[in-house]
Amino acid sequence: MELKVLLPGRWRITSPLGKGSMSLTEEFLNGLAASFESSANGLIVMMEQHSEHGPDHFNTAQCHYVDQRDQIYEYIKGRLRLFWFEDEDRVVICMHGIIKKDQKTPRREIERAKRVKADYLRAKAQGSLIFIEEE
């Protein structure tokens, strides 16, 4: 599995590569309508804060579990949600995001995040994680 390093701070913020050279996180953020620009920028600021200060920097209105058993979290900014999980050595893996339309997070989106985490853990166990850092 190839992971793009989005922010190389104390906590390394990464995202699996999607199509081409963009990560899943970049695909989500770049695909948003202009009306979500402020919230998208807020998600980027949250990733920057996480990179520098760690996960304890957030309150539950900004970040919380969407699946406690599998330890999948979401950053929250307006109607935007960005799923992520942590691994050892201060590695954070951000995944896809959604525009939340109602109170409950769609189960299929949580299942998708769980599949990405399972793929990551399988690749890690096989020693096939590749971290791509841009210059």
C-alpha positions in Angstrom: 0.0 0.0 0.0 1.3 3.4 -0.9 0.7 6.3 1.5 1.3 9.9 0.7 2.8 12.0 3.5 0.6 15.0 3.7 2.2 16.6 6.8 5.5 15.3 8.3 5.3 16.8 11.8 5.6 15.1 15.2 2.6 13.0 14.1 3.0 12.1 10.4 -0.2 12.7 8.6 -0.6 10.3 5.7 -3.3 9.1 3.3 -3.5 6.1 0.9 -3.0 6.9 -2.7 -6.2 7.0 -4.8 -6.2 7.4 -8.5 -3.1 8.8 -10.0 -0.8 10.7 -7.6 -3.5 12.1 -5.4 -4.4 10.6 -2.0 -7.9 9.7 -0.9 -7.9 12.8 1.3 -6.8 15.1 -1.5 -9.4 13.6 -3.8 -12.1 14.3 -1.3 -11.0 17.9 -0.5 -10.3 18.8 -4.2 -13.7 17.4 -5.2 -15.7 19.7 -2.9 -17.8 22.5 -4.2 -16.7 26.1 -3.6 -19.4 26.5 -1.0 -17.4 24.0 1.3 -14.1 25.9 0.9 -14.2 27.3 4.5 -14.9 23.9 6.0 -12.3 22.2 3.9 -9.7 24.7 5.0 -10.8 24.0 8.6 -10.1 20.3 8.0 -6.7 21.1 6.7 -6.0 23.3 9.8 -7.1 20.3 12.0 -4.7 18.0 10.3 -1.9 20.6 10.8 -2.8 20.8 14.5 -2.9 17.1 14.8 0.5 16.9 13.1 2.0 19.3 15.6 0.1 18.7 18.9 -1.4 15.2 18.6 -4.9 13.9 19.0 -5.4 15.2 22.5 -5.6 18.7 21.1 -9.2 18.2 20.0 -12.5 18.2 21.8 -15.4 15.8 20.9 -17.1 18.5 18.9 -14.1 18.6 16.6 -13.1 14.9 16.5 -14.5 11.7 17.8 -15.0 7.9 17.2 -17.2 6.7 14.5 -16.3 3.2 15.3 -14.8 2.7 18.8 -14.1 -1.1 18.4 -12.0 -0.5 15.3 -10.8 2.9 16.5 -11.9 4.9 13.5 -12.2 8.6 14.1 -13.6 11.5 12.2 -12.5 15.1 12.0 -15.6 17.4 12.0 -15.8 20.8 10.3 -19.3 22.0 9.5 -21.0 19.3 7.5 -17.7 17.8 6.4 -16.3 14.6 8.0 -12.9 13.1 7.3 -12.2 9.6 8.6 -8.8 8.6 10.1 -7.0 6.2 12.4 -3.7 6.0 14.1 -0.9 3.5 14.0 2.2 3.2 16.1 5.0 5.7 16.0 2.7 8.7 15.6 1.4 7.8 12.2 -2.0 9.1 11.3 -3.8 7.7 8.3 -6.5 10.0 6.9 -8.9 8.4 4.5 -12.0 9.5 2.6 -14.5 12.1 3.7 -18.2 12.8 3.4 -20.6 15.6 3.4 -22.9 14.7 6.3 -26.6 15.0 5.4 -28.3 13.9 8.6 -27.5 13.0 12.2 -26.2 9.5 11.6 -23.0 8.7 9.8 -23.8 6.3 6.9 -22.9 2.7 7.8 -21.4 2.1 4.4 -18.9 4.9 4.9 -17.8 3.5 8.2 -17.4 0.1 6.6 -15.4 1.6 3.8 -13.1 3.2 6.4 -12.7 -0.1 8.2 -11.8 -1.8 4.9 -9.0 0.8 4.3 -7.7 0.2 7.8 -7.8 -3.6 7.3 -5.9 -3.1 4.0 -3.3 -0.9 5.8 -2.8 -3.5 8.6 -2.4 -6.3 6.1 0.1 -4.3 4.0 2.0 -3.4 7.2 2.1 -7.1 8.3 3.5 -8.0 4.8 6.1 -5.2 5.0 4.6 -3.6 1.9 3.9 -0.1 3.2 5.5 2.6 1.0 5.5 6.2 2.3 5.8 8.8 -0.5 7.1 12.2 0.5 6.8 15.1 -1.9 9.6 17.5 -2.3 
